[in-house]
Amino acid sequence: MDQLPSKEQIRQWITDNPGLASKRDIAKAFSIKGGPARIELKRLLKEMEQEGGIQKRKRQFREAGTLPPVSILRLLPPDAAGDLFARPNEWEGEDAPLIHVIARTGDPALGQGDRILARLEKVEGEAHAYEARLIRKLGTSAIRVLGIFRRSHEGGRILPIDKGADKEWRVPPGLTLEAEDGELVEAEQAGPKRLGLPSARIVARLGDPSGPKAVSLIAIHQHGIPDQFPEAVLAEADRAEPVTLGDREDLRHLDLVTIDPVDARDRDDAVLAIPDTDPGNAGGFHLWVAIADVAHYVTPGSALDREARKRGNSTYFPDRVVPMLPDVLSGDLCSLHEAVDRPCMAVCITIDAQGGKRGHRFTRGLMRSRGSLHYGQVQAAIDGAVEPKLEPLMDSVIRPLYAAYAALKHARAVRQPLELDLPERKIILSDEGKVLSVAFRERFDAHKLIEEAMVLANVCAAEELIRLKRPLLFRIHEEPSQEKLDALREVAEASGFTLAKGQVLKTAHLNRLLAQAEGTDQDELINITTLRSMTQAYYSPQNFGHFGLALRNYAHFTSPIRRYSDLIVHRALIAGHGWGADGLSAWDVENLDETAKLISDSERRSMAAERDTIDRYLASYLSDRVGQTFTGRVSGVQKFGLFVKLDETGADGLVPIREVGREFFFFDADSQTLTGADTGLTIGPGARVTVRLAEAVPVTGGLLLELIEIDGGALPAPKRGKAGQGRGPRKPARAAIAKRKVVRKRH
């Protein structure tokens, strides 16, 4: 044609041909040839772009406010009906269009946060603007960051709250979600990486970072822990009703009780010990362990089941719990509250006077707890301070339980599981979320009694399912690697102890090392180092044993309210005994490997979130004491500095290498020591130190310390000539390094 098309004609053609919208395609469509005409078309397209009528991206033009026919999308949580929706991964402006993702047979499973490449079709008259059909799954969502937003005239910046994060993120105008200056925000990477600061879009505003109880909220978002139940899940839980006896075994005549922490949020296990009247088992017991029957309410393939599998476990913080199941189940219908009928999965275990297991029997029953007790009051009762509530239970419940525990304790001593002694910290908060105190939890025989009963019940569950030849998830803990054992041996020898070498490692060998250190200054160090040498436990359909507990067959059975693994074991028992249609499904069996990985990963996610939360609360607690001195012990050594565990709170802080001393330090990775180039001072794990708190950052949980004294004495001054005076740490000449012999100090 002899003349250029009008702007309206170009706009209409781009709308009708979204996949062929480059400048070359437009020129071809309107028969524009020759240099001058193409230059004029380029000017016209530029003018339309500036007017906002069209947008250009990667050499393609499209109608303003629309998406290309093939786009990258970010999936949102399913709605109440279970339908999947998405937003475009990249969008300029505040109101990104909503996209309904139409699943087809054979498509892979998709969930919140996944990124997909999809073909789009615009729709009219719907709440969503587009329908999408999957081309391929690209993986999880873009890189996410949690931080403090600082507003500027060019949008703003995000200061990450992660320890060690040293780069800020730039937030362009239009991607700030109208966040306020100083607000805690969650953002994700926007666009490809380029030189300079990475670009981000804010996806959630989380409020004042110093506000009450913001600490656990930070961990929840930072680690991606789902804390909001979909409407479909809540609706399903609300429809649940109490269970009647039916075909269940009636256990309501048994004096079962629950014993939990005083602040327990759920009660999923009850116990009872009955002396065995069989003359052939003098001094033995029938030990009952009854567990909440979660499988009755959370059936395979239900909305509750899908959500519980995704969460994997409950996550516990000092100020809140993020439960695996909605509260109507976890806090009520599944919880074994006092004096109410509750469905249960129970095992009656016969033990002899030495705690050896003679047999067991599983059943699906209905129970009624005689008492919701806590560890402190039970221990006080056995020690002589009996509360009126416990007086009727002393002869029938409390004393027999402790007698059965004495037998189990004997069996434990023979088995020799790993005997680590690591005190647990407890953060005490005010109603406003302020840290009032940090203490170490008391540990009573009442705790150990319940632990031994639960371990034995878990063993019985594994053995029962092996006998029935039913698939299950084992709890696996493999023995430590040779490298980690060598590192533990180095620390032990540097502390004056020995760890057996050249034989098959057993927990008994590690217990002998722990016994050597007990009561010495190195006690805590050896316990922590031994713990760090262990592999992480995990779940698997294959059985590789449990090294730490010194058990060949072990599965989790006792906490289905807060662990999905236990629910799988319950279903396997139901299926194996034919106790109902809510047993392990064919889908459960087919996907056991994937389930094992999912819940192992979610367990580690929760542990990291809980640990980070404790660190932040401790930093908040100490933030008013910057400048004060504390005693502690070196818990780790790296070439960049020393990690110190403070005696008072158990908090961990870093002494940067620049604060260790005014000389160069050699780092020996094998012995985990730093040695001064001038003084020969050697610092290793376990050294007693006095430090000054230089900085405490609650939002990251970081503590920076300055070293003042080591092993009760001041740091020795380096010997230098005039050239070295007043210059701080310096690196020795290469020849001096080659000749130097690192001296390892025994503490």
DOVO-802272 format. One line per 5 residues: number of its first residue (from 1); their letters; for each residue x, y, z of C-alpha. Coordinates in Angstrom, 1 decimal, padded with zeros to 4 digits. Layout:
// residues N
NUM> a> X Y Z  ... .
This chain:
// residues 747
1> mdqlp> 000.0 000.0 000.0  001.1 003.6 -000.7  000.5 005.0 002.7  001.0 004.0 006.4  -001.9 002.3 008.2 .
6> skeqi> -003.7 004.3 010.9  -002.9 003.8 014.6  -006.2 002.1 015.1  -005.5 -000.3 012.3  -002.1 -001.2 013.7 .
11> rqwit> -003.6 -001.6 017.2  -006.4 -003.8 015.9  -003.9 -006.0 013.9  -001.7 -006.4 017.0  -004.7 -007.5 019.0 .
16> dnpgl> -005.8 -010.0 016.3  -002.2 -011.4 015.8  -000.5 -011.4 019.2  002.0 -014.0 018.2  003.2 -012.1 015.1 .
21> askrd> 003.7 -008.6 016.4  007.3 -007.6 015.6  008.0 -004.5 013.5  008.9 -006.8 010.6  005.5 -008.7 010.9 .
26> iakaf> 003.6 -005.4 011.0  005.5 -004.1 007.9  004.8 -007.3 006.0  001.1 -007.3 007.0  000.6 -003.8 005.6 .
31> sikgg> 002.9 -004.3 002.6  005.3 -001.6 003.8  008.5 -001.7 001.7  011.6 000.5 001.3  013.7 002.4 003.7 .
36> parie> 011.8 005.6 004.1  008.4 003.8 004.7  010.0 001.5 007.3  011.6 004.5 009.1  008.2 006.2 009.2 .
41> lkrll> 006.5 003.0 010.6  009.2 002.9 013.3  008.4 006.5 014.2  004.7 005.7 014.3  005.1 002.7 016.5 .
46> kemeq> 007.3 004.6 018.9  004.7 007.3 019.1  002.0 004.8 019.9  004.2 003.3 022.6  004.8 006.7 024.2 .
51> eggiq> 001.0 007.3 024.2  000.4 004.1 026.0  -001.6 002.4 023.3  000.8 -000.4 022.8  003.7 -002.0 024.7 .
56> krkrq> 007.0 -003.3 023.4  008.8 -006.3 024.9  011.6 -008.2 023.4  011.0 -006.7 019.9  007.3 -007.6 020.1 .
61> freag> 004.5 -005.1 020.3  001.2 -005.8 022.0  -001.9 -003.8 023.1  -001.3 -001.9 026.3  -002.6 -003.7 029.4 .
66> tlppv> -002.6 -007.1 027.7  -000.5 -010.2 027.9  001.3 -012.0 025.1  -000.3 -015.4 024.0  002.5 -017.3 025.6 .
71> silrl> 003.6 -016.1 029.1  005.4 -017.1 032.2  002.9 -017.3 035.1  003.2 -017.5 038.9  000.6 -019.8 040.6 .
76> lppda> -001.5 -018.6 043.5  -003.0 -020.8 046.2  -006.1 -022.8 045.1  -009.4 -021.2 045.7  -012.2 -022.8 047.9 .
81> agdlf> -013.3 -025.0 044.9  -009.7 -026.2 044.4  -009.3 -024.3 041.1  -005.8 -022.9 040.3  -005.2 -019.3 039.4 .
86> arpne> -002.1 -017.4 038.5  -000.7 -013.9 037.9  001.8 -012.9 035.2  005.4 -013.3 036.4  006.2 -009.8 035.0 .
91> weged> 003.7 -007.0 034.9  004.1 -003.2 034.9  001.6 -001.6 037.2  -000.4 -002.5 040.2  -003.4 -004.5 038.9 .
96> aplih> -002.0 -007.6 037.3  -004.7 -009.7 035.5  -006.0 -012.8 037.1  -005.6 -016.0 035.1  -007.5 -019.3 035.5 .
101> viart> -005.2 -022.3 034.9  -007.1 -025.1 033.1  -005.6 -028.5 034.0  -005.6 -031.3 031.5  -005.1 -035.0 031.9 .
106> gdpal> -001.4 -035.8 032.1  -000.3 -032.3 033.4  002.2 -032.5 036.3  001.0 -031.5 039.8  001.1 -027.8 040.3 .
111> gqgdr> 000.9 -025.7 043.5  001.4 -022.3 045.0  004.6 -020.6 044.0  005.3 -022.7 040.9  006.2 -021.0 037.7 .
116> ilarl> 004.8 -022.2 034.4  005.0 -021.4 030.7  001.4 -021.3 029.5  -000.6 -020.4 026.4  -003.2 -017.7 027.2 .
121> ekveg> -006.7 -017.0 025.8  -008.5 -013.9 026.7  -012.0 -014.3 028.1  -014.9 -012.0 028.7  -017.5 -011.8 031.4 .
126> eahay> -015.5 -013.7 034.0  -013.8 -012.7 037.2  -010.5 -013.7 035.5  -009.2 -012.0 032.4  -007.5 -015.1 030.8 .
131> earli> -007.5 -018.8 030.7  -004.2 -020.6 030.6  -003.2 -024.1 029.4  000.2 -025.5 030.5  003.0 -025.8 028.1 .
136> rklgt> 005.6 -026.8 030.6  006.4 -026.4 034.3  009.4 -024.1 034.9  009.9 -024.8 038.6  009.3 -023.0 041.8 .
141> sairv> 008.8 -019.3 042.1  011.4 -016.7 041.5  014.0 -015.9 044.1  012.3 -014.4 047.2  013.6 -012.0 049.7 .
146> lgifr> 012.3 -010.8 053.1  013.4 -007.4 054.3  012.9 -003.8 055.4  011.5 -001.5 052.7  013.1 002.0 052.3 .
151> rsheg> 011.1 004.3 050.1  012.7 006.7 047.6  011.6 008.8 044.7  012.7 006.0 042.4  010.5 003.4 044.1 .
156> grilp> 012.7 002.1 046.9  015.1 -000.5 048.1  014.8 -003.6 050.3  017.3 -004.4 053.0  017.3 -008.2 053.5 .
161> idkga> 017.0 -009.5 057.0  018.9 -012.7 056.4  022.2 -013.0 058.4  025.0 -012.5 056.0  022.9 -010.9 053.2 .
166> dkewr> 025.1 -008.1 051.9  023.1 -006.9 048.8  020.1 -004.7 048.6  017.3 -005.1 046.1  015.9 -002.3 044.0 .
171> vppgl> 012.1 -001.9 043.8  011.1 000.1 040.6  008.1 002.4 040.8  004.8 000.6 040.3  006.1 -002.6 042.0 .
176> tleae> 006.1 -001.3 045.6  002.5 -002.4 046.5  002.3 001.0 048.2  004.5 -000.2 051.1  005.4 002.3 053.8 .
181> dgelv> 009.0 003.3 054.6  010.4 000.9 057.3  007.8 -001.7 056.7  008.6 -005.4 056.6  007.9 -006.8 053.2 .
186> eaeqa> 008.2 -010.0 051.1  009.4 -009.6 047.6  010.5 -011.6 044.6  012.9 -011.1 041.8  011.5 -009.1 039.0 .
191> gpkrl> 013.0 -009.6 035.6  016.4 -011.2 034.6  019.6 -010.5 036.5  021.6 -007.6 035.2  024.6 -005.5 036.4 .
196> glpsa> 023.9 -003.5 039.5  021.3 -004.1 042.2  018.8 -006.9 041.4  015.3 -005.8 040.8  012.3 -007.0 043.0 .
201> rivar> 008.6 -006.7 043.2  006.9 -006.6 046.6  004.3 -009.3 046.9  003.3 -009.0 050.6  003.3 -006.3 053.2 .
206> lgdps> 003.9 -007.7 056.7  003.8 -004.5 058.9  006.1 -003.2 061.6  009.2 -005.5 061.9  009.5 -004.5 065.6 .
211> gpkav> 005.8 -005.1 066.3  004.5 -007.6 068.8  005.2 -011.2 067.8  006.6 -010.2 064.4  009.6 -012.5 065.0 .
216> sliai> 007.8 -015.8 064.2  005.9 -014.1 061.4  009.3 -013.3 059.8  010.4 -016.9 060.0  007.1 -018.1 058.6 .
221> hqhgi> 007.4 -016.0 055.5  011.2 -016.4 055.2  011.0 -020.2 055.1  007.8 -020.4 053.1  005.7 -022.2 055.8 .
226> pdqfp> 002.0 -022.3 054.9  000.2 -020.5 057.7  -003.3 -020.0 056.1  -005.7 -022.9 055.5  -007.6 -022.8 052.2 .
231> eavla> -011.4 -022.4 052.6  -012.0 -026.0 051.3  -009.8 -027.4 054.1  -011.5 -025.4 056.8  -014.9 -026.3 055.5 .
236> eadra> -014.0 -030.0 055.5  -012.7 -029.8 059.1  -015.8 -028.0 060.2  -018.0 -030.9 059.0  -016.2 -033.3 061.3 .
241> epvtl> -018.2 -034.9 064.1  -017.3 -036.8 067.3  -016.8 -040.6 066.9  -019.1 -043.2 068.4  -018.0 -046.7 069.4 .
246> gdred> -019.3 -048.7 066.4  -016.8 -051.5 065.5  -014.1 -050.0 067.7  -012.8 -051.7 070.8  -014.1 -050.0 073.9 .
251> lrhld> -011.1 -048.9 076.0  -013.0 -046.4 078.1  -012.6 -048.6 081.2  -008.8 -048.1 081.1  -007.2 -045.4 083.3 .
256> lvtid> -005.3 -043.8 080.4  -003.8 -040.3 081.1  -002.0 -037.8 079.0  001.3 -036.2 080.3  002.5 -033.2 078.3 .
261> pvdar> 004.3 -029.8 078.8  002.2 -027.4 080.9  001.7 -025.2 077.8  000.8 -028.1 075.4  -001.3 -027.1 072.4 .
266> drdda> -002.4 -030.6 071.5  -002.6 -034.0 073.3  -002.1 -036.9 071.0  -000.7 -039.7 073.3  -002.0 -041.3 076.5 .
271> vlaip> -000.4 -044.0 078.6  -001.1 -046.6 081.3  001.0 -049.3 082.9  -000.8 -052.4 084.4  001.3 -054.9 086.4 .
276> dtdpg> 001.2 -058.3 084.7  -000.5 -061.0 086.8  001.1 -063.8 084.8  003.4 -065.8 087.1  005.7 -066.4 084.2 .
281> naggf> 006.3 -062.6 083.9  006.8 -061.5 087.5  007.6 -057.8 087.7  006.4 -057.3 084.1  003.8 -054.9 082.8 .
286> hlwva> 001.1 -054.4 080.2  002.0 -050.9 078.9  -000.8 -049.2 077.0  000.0 -046.4 074.5  -003.1 -044.8 072.9 .
291> iadva> -002.7 -042.3 070.1  -005.2 -039.9 068.5  -007.0 -041.5 065.5  -006.3 -038.7 063.1  -006.8 -041.1 060.1 .
296> hyvtp> -010.6 -041.2 060.9  -010.8 -037.5 060.1  -008.1 -037.0 057.5  -008.9 -039.5 054.8  -006.7 -040.2 051.7 .
301> gsald> -007.1 -037.7 048.9  -009.3 -035.3 050.9  -008.6 -031.6 051.0  -007.4 -032.1 054.6  -005.1 -034.8 053.5 .
306> reark> -003.6 -032.8 050.6  -003.0 -029.8 052.9  -001.5 -032.0 055.7  000.9 -033.7 053.2  002.0 -030.3 051.9 .
311> rgnst> 002.7 -029.0 055.4  004.3 -032.2 056.5  004.3 -031.3 060.2  003.3 -028.6 062.7  005.8 -025.8 063.4 .
316> yfpdr> 006.2 -024.5 066.9  007.3 -021.0 067.9  007.5 -019.4 071.4  004.4 -017.3 070.6  002.4 -019.5 068.2 .
321> vvpml> 002.0 -022.8 066.4  001.5 -023.3 062.7  -000.5 -026.5 062.9  -000.6 -029.3 060.3  -004.3 -029.6 060.8 .
326> pdvls> -007.0 -026.9 061.5  -007.7 -026.2 065.2  -011.1 -027.9 065.2  -009.2 -031.1 064.8  -005.7 -030.5 066.3 .
331> gdlcs> -007.1 -028.7 069.3  -010.4 -030.5 069.8  -011.8 -033.6 068.0  -008.4 -035.3 067.6  -006.9 -034.1 070.9 .
336> lheav> -007.2 -036.6 073.8  -008.8 -034.2 076.3  -009.8 -035.2 079.8  -013.2 -036.9 080.4  -014.4 -037.0 076.8 .
341> drpcm> -014.6 -039.9 074.4  -012.0 -039.8 071.7  -011.1 -042.3 068.9  -007.6 -043.8 069.2  -005.2 -046.2 067.7 .
346> avcit> -003.7 -048.2 070.6  -001.0 -050.8 071.3  -000.8 -052.9 074.4  002.9 -053.9 074.9  003.9 -056.7 077.3 .
351> idaqg> 007.3 -056.1 078.9  009.3 -058.1 081.4  011.0 -056.9 084.6  014.1 -055.9 082.6  012.1 -053.9 080.1 .
356> gkrgh> 012.4 -056.5 077.3  009.4 -056.7 075.0  007.6 -060.0 075.1  004.8 -059.1 072.7  002.3 -056.5 071.6 .
361> rftrg> -001.3 -056.1 070.3  -002.7 -053.2 068.2  -006.3 -052.1 068.2  -008.6 -049.3 066.9  -010.6 -048.1 069.9 .
366> lmrsr> -012.5 -045.5 071.8  -010.9 -044.1 075.0  -011.6 -041.5 077.7  -008.7 -039.8 079.4  -008.7 -039.8 083.2 .
371> gslhy> -006.5 -036.7 083.4  -004.7 -034.1 081.3  -001.5 -033.9 083.4  001.8 -032.1 082.9  005.3 -033.2 083.6 .
376> gqvqa> 006.0 -030.9 086.5  002.9 -032.0 088.6  003.5 -035.7 087.8  007.2 -035.5 088.9  006.2 -033.5 092.0 .
381> aidga> 003.6 -036.2 092.9  006.1 -039.0 092.7  008.5 -037.0 094.7  005.9 -036.6 097.5  004.0 -033.3 096.7 .
386> vepkl> 000.7 -034.8 095.5  -001.9 -032.4 094.2  -005.5 -033.3 095.2  -006.3 -034.0 091.6  -003.6 -036.7 091.4 .
391> eplmd> -004.4 -038.5 094.7  -006.9 -040.9 093.2  -004.4 -041.7 090.4  -001.3 -042.4 092.4  -001.7 -046.1 093.0 .
396> svirp> -003.6 -047.0 089.8  -001.6 -044.8 087.3  001.4 -042.8 088.5  003.3 -045.3 090.6  002.8 -048.2 088.0 .
401> lyaay> 004.0 -045.9 085.2  007.3 -045.1 087.1  007.7 -048.8 087.9  007.4 -049.7 084.2  009.8 -046.8 083.4 .
406> aalkh> 012.4 -048.4 085.8  012.2 -051.6 083.7  012.4 -049.6 080.4  015.4 -047.7 081.7  017.2 -051.0 082.3 .
411> aravr> 016.5 -052.1 078.8  017.7 -048.7 077.5  021.0 -049.1 079.4  021.6 -052.4 077.7  020.7 -051.1 074.3 .
416> qplel> 022.9 -048.0 074.7  021.2 -045.3 072.5  023.2 -042.1 072.1  023.0 -040.2 075.5  023.4 -036.6 074.5 .
421> dlper> 022.8 -034.0 077.2  021.9 -030.7 075.6  019.6 -028.4 077.7  016.7 -026.9 075.8  016.2 -023.2 075.9 .
426> kiils> 012.7 -021.7 076.8  011.8 -018.2 075.7  009.3 -016.5 078.1  007.2 -013.8 076.4  004.8 -011.2 077.6 .
431> degkv> 001.3 -010.8 076.2  002.7 -008.2 073.9  005.4 -010.5 072.5  008.4 -008.9 074.4  011.0 -011.4 075.8 .
436> lsvaf> 010.7 -011.4 079.6  013.4 -014.1 080.3  015.4 -016.9 078.8  015.7 -020.1 080.8  016.6 -023.7 080.3 .
441> rerfd> 013.8 -026.2 080.5  013.8 -028.5 083.5  014.0 -032.2 082.5  012.3 -034.7 084.8  012.0 -038.5 084.9 .
446> ahkli> 008.4 -037.8 083.8  009.8 -036.6 080.5  011.9 -039.7 080.1  009.1 -042.0 081.1  006.9 -040.7 078.2 .
451> eeamv> 009.9 -040.7 075.8  010.7 -044.4 076.5  007.0 -045.4 076.1  006.8 -043.6 072.8  010.0 -045.1 071.5 .
456> lanvc> 008.7 -048.6 072.3  005.4 -047.9 070.7  007.2 -046.7 067.5  009.3 -049.9 067.4  006.1 -052.0 067.8 .
461> aaeel> 004.5 -050.1 064.8  007.4 -050.8 062.6  007.7 -054.5 063.6  003.9 -055.0 063.2  003.9 -053.6 059.6 .
466> irlkr> 007.0 -055.6 058.7  005.1 -058.7 060.0  002.1 -057.7 057.9  004.3 -057.1 054.9  002.7 -053.6 054.5 .
471> pllfr> 004.5 -050.6 053.0  005.3 -047.8 055.5  007.6 -044.9 056.2  010.5 -045.7 058.4  012.3 -043.1 060.5 .
476> iheep> 015.9 -043.4 059.4  019.1 -042.2 061.1  022.3 -043.4 059.4  025.6 -043.5 061.2  028.0 -040.5 060.8 .
481> sqekl> 030.4 -040.3 057.9  034.1 -041.0 058.4  035.0 -037.3 057.8  032.7 -036.2 060.6  034.0 -038.9 062.9 .
486> dalre> 037.6 -037.7 062.2  036.6 -034.1 063.1  034.9 -035.3 066.3  038.0 -037.3 067.2  040.2 -034.2 066.6 .
491> vaeas> 038.1 -032.1 069.0  038.0 -034.9 071.6  041.8 -035.4 071.5  042.4 -031.6 071.7  040.2 -031.7 074.8 .
496> gftla> 042.2 -034.5 076.4  039.7 -037.3 075.7  039.7 -040.4 073.4  037.3 -041.9 070.9  037.8 -045.5 069.8 .
501> kgqvl> 039.3 -045.9 066.3  039.5 -048.8 063.9  036.3 -050.7 064.7  032.7 -050.7 063.7  031.2 -047.6 065.4 .
506> ktahl> 028.5 -048.1 067.9  026.6 -045.6 070.0  028.3 -047.2 073.0  031.6 -045.8 071.8  030.2 -042.3 071.6 .
511> nrlla> 028.6 -042.7 075.0  032.0 -043.5 076.5  033.3 -040.3 075.1  030.4 -038.3 076.5  031.0 -040.0 079.9 .
516> qaegt> 034.6 -038.9 079.9  033.6 -035.3 079.3  030.7 -035.3 081.9  031.3 -032.8 084.7  034.3 -031.2 083.0 .
521> dqdel> 034.6 -027.8 081.4  034.4 -029.5 078.0  031.1 -031.3 078.7  028.9 -029.0 076.6  031.5 -028.8 073.8 .
526> initt> 031.7 -032.6 073.4  027.9 -032.9 073.5  027.5 -030.2 070.8  030.3 -031.6 068.6  028.9 -035.1 068.9 .
531> lrsmt> 025.5 -033.8 067.8  027.1 -032.0 064.9  028.8 -035.2 063.8  025.5 -036.9 063.4  023.7 -037.3 060.1 .
536> qayys> 020.2 -035.8 059.7  017.3 -038.2 060.3  014.8 -038.6 057.5  011.9 -040.7 056.3  012.1 -043.5 053.8 .
541> pqnfg> 010.0 -046.5 052.6  013.3 -048.5 052.8  014.6 -049.5 056.2  018.2 -048.5 057.1  017.8 -048.5 060.8 .
546> hfgla> 018.1 -045.8 063.5  021.7 -045.3 064.6  021.1 -042.8 067.3  018.5 -044.9 069.1  020.4 -048.1 068.4 .
551> lrnya> 017.3 -049.7 066.8  016.9 -051.8 063.7  013.2 -051.2 063.1  011.7 -047.8 063.9  008.8 -045.8 062.5 .
556> hftsp> 006.9 -042.7 063.8  003.5 -043.7 065.2  002.8 -041.5 068.2  002.2 -038.0 066.9  -000.3 -037.9 063.9 .
561> irrys> -001.7 -034.6 065.0  001.6 -032.9 064.2  003.4 -035.3 061.8  002.2 -036.6 058.5  004.6 -039.5 058.7 .
566> dlivh> 002.6 -040.9 061.7  -000.6 -040.6 059.7  000.9 -042.8 057.0  001.8 -045.4 059.6  -001.7 -045.3 061.1 .
571> ralia> -003.2 -045.8 057.6  -000.9 -048.8 057.0  -002.0 -050.4 060.3  -005.7 -049.8 059.4  -005.2 -051.4 056.0 .
576> ghgwg> -003.1 -054.3 057.4  -005.8 -055.2 060.0  -008.8 -054.4 057.8  -010.2 -051.8 060.3  -011.9 -049.6 057.7 .
581> adgls> -011.8 -048.0 054.2  -009.6 -045.1 055.5  -006.4 -047.1 055.4  -003.4 -046.6 053.1  -004.6 -046.0 049.6 .
586> awdve> -003.1 -047.2 046.3  -002.1 -043.6 045.6  -000.4 -043.4 049.1  001.6 -046.5 048.3  002.6 -045.4 044.8 .
591> nldet> 003.8 -042.1 046.1  005.6 -043.1 049.3  009.0 -042.1 048.0  007.8 -038.6 047.1  005.9 -038.3 050.4 .
596> aklis> 009.1 -039.3 052.3  011.1 -036.6 050.6  008.4 -033.9 051.0  008.0 -034.5 054.7  011.7 -034.8 055.3 .
601> dserr> 012.2 -031.5 053.6  009.4 -029.8 055.5  010.7 -031.1 058.8  014.1 -029.4 058.1  012.3 -026.2 057.0 .
606> smaae> 010.4 -026.1 060.3  013.6 -026.8 062.3  015.4 -023.9 060.5  012.5 -021.6 061.1  012.3 -022.5 064.8 .
611> rdtid> 016.0 -022.0 065.2  016.0 -018.7 063.4  013.1 -017.5 065.6  015.0 -018.4 068.8  018.1 -016.5 067.5 .
616> rylas> 016.0 -013.4 066.9  014.3 -013.5 070.2  017.6 -013.9 072.0  019.0 -011.0 070.0  016.0 -008.9 071.0 .
621> ylsdr> 016.5 -009.9 074.6  020.1 -008.9 074.6  019.7 -005.7 072.5  019.3 -003.6 075.7  022.6 -005.0 077.0 .
626> vgqtf> 025.0 -003.9 074.2  028.3 -003.0 075.8  028.0 -005.4 078.7  030.4 -008.4 079.2  029.5 -012.0 079.2 .
631> tgrvs> 031.2 -015.3 079.8  031.0 -018.2 077.3  032.8 -020.9 075.5  034.2 -021.1 072.0  031.7 -023.4 070.2 .
636> gvqkf> 033.2 -023.2 066.7  036.3 -021.8 064.8  036.5 -020.6 061.3  039.1 -018.5 059.4  036.8 -015.5 059.6 .
641> glfvk> 036.4 -015.7 063.4  035.1 -017.5 066.5  031.6 -018.6 067.4  030.9 -018.2 071.1  028.0 -019.7 073.1 .
646> ldetg> 027.1 -017.5 076.0  026.6 -019.1 079.4  023.7 -017.1 080.5  021.3 -017.6 077.6  022.9 -020.2 075.3 .
651> adglv> 022.9 -017.6 072.5  025.5 -017.9 069.8  027.5 -014.9 068.7  030.4 -014.2 066.3  033.8 -012.7 067.2 .
656> pirev> 035.1 -011.5 063.8  038.7 -012.3 063.2  039.6 -008.6 063.4  038.4 -008.6 067.0  040.3 -011.7 068.0 .
661> greff> 043.7 -010.0 068.5  046.1 -007.5 067.0  048.1 -010.1 065.0  047.6 -012.5 062.1  046.0 -015.8 062.9 .
666> ffdad> 046.6 -019.1 061.1  043.5 -021.3 060.7  043.9 -025.1 060.9  040.8 -026.7 059.5  041.8 -030.2 060.9 .
671> sqtlt> 042.1 -029.2 064.5  039.6 -026.3 064.2  042.1 -023.8 065.8  043.4 -020.3 065.2  047.0 -019.7 066.1 .
676> gadtg> 048.6 -016.2 066.5  051.5 -015.5 064.2  053.4 -013.4 066.8  052.3 -014.8 070.2  051.6 -018.4 069.4 .
681> ltigp> 048.3 -018.1 071.2  046.1 -021.1 070.1  042.3 -020.8 070.3  040.1 -023.9 069.8  036.7 -025.1 070.6 .
686> garvt> 035.9 -025.3 074.3  038.1 -022.4 075.3  036.6 -020.3 078.1  036.2 -016.6 077.1  034.9 -013.3 078.3 .
691> vrlae> 033.4 -011.2 075.6  031.7 -007.8 075.2  028.5 -007.5 073.3  029.1 -005.1 070.5  025.9 -005.4 068.5 .
696> avpvt> 022.6 -007.2 068.7  020.3 -007.1 065.7  016.8 -008.5 066.5  015.6 -008.5 062.9  018.4 -010.8 061.8 .
701> gglll> 019.2 -012.6 065.1  022.8 -011.6 064.7  025.2 -011.0 067.7  028.6 -009.5 067.2  031.1 -009.9 070.1 .
706> eliei> 034.5 -008.5 071.1  037.0 -010.8 072.7  038.3 -009.6 076.1  039.8 -012.6 077.9  040.6 -016.2 077.1 .
711> dggal> 041.0 -019.0 079.6  040.9 -016.4 082.4  043.6 -014.1 081.1  043.9 -011.1 079.0  045.0 -011.5 075.3 .
716> papkr> 048.8 -011.5 075.1  050.3 -008.5 073.3  052.1 -009.4 070.1  055.8 -008.8 070.0  056.7 -006.4 067.2 .
721> gkagq> 059.3 -004.0 066.1  058.7 -000.4 065.4  057.4 -001.2 061.9  054.5 -003.2 063.3  053.5 -001.0 066.2 .
726> grgpr> 049.9 000.4 066.0  049.2 -001.2 062.7  046.9 -004.0 063.8  046.8 -007.5 062.3  049.4 -008.2 059.6 .
731> kpara> 050.2 -011.2 057.5  053.7 -012.8 057.9  056.0 -013.3 055.1  055.5 -016.4 052.9  058.7 -018.0 054.2 .
736> aiakr> 057.6 -017.6 057.8  054.3 -019.2 056.9  056.1 -022.2 055.4  058.3 -022.8 058.4  055.6 -022.3 061.1 .
741> kvvrk> 054.4 -025.3 063.0  050.9 -024.9 064.3  050.7 -025.7 068.0  047.5 -027.4 069.2  046.4 -026.5 072.6 .
746> rh> 044.7 -028.9 074.9  042.1 -027.4 077.2 .
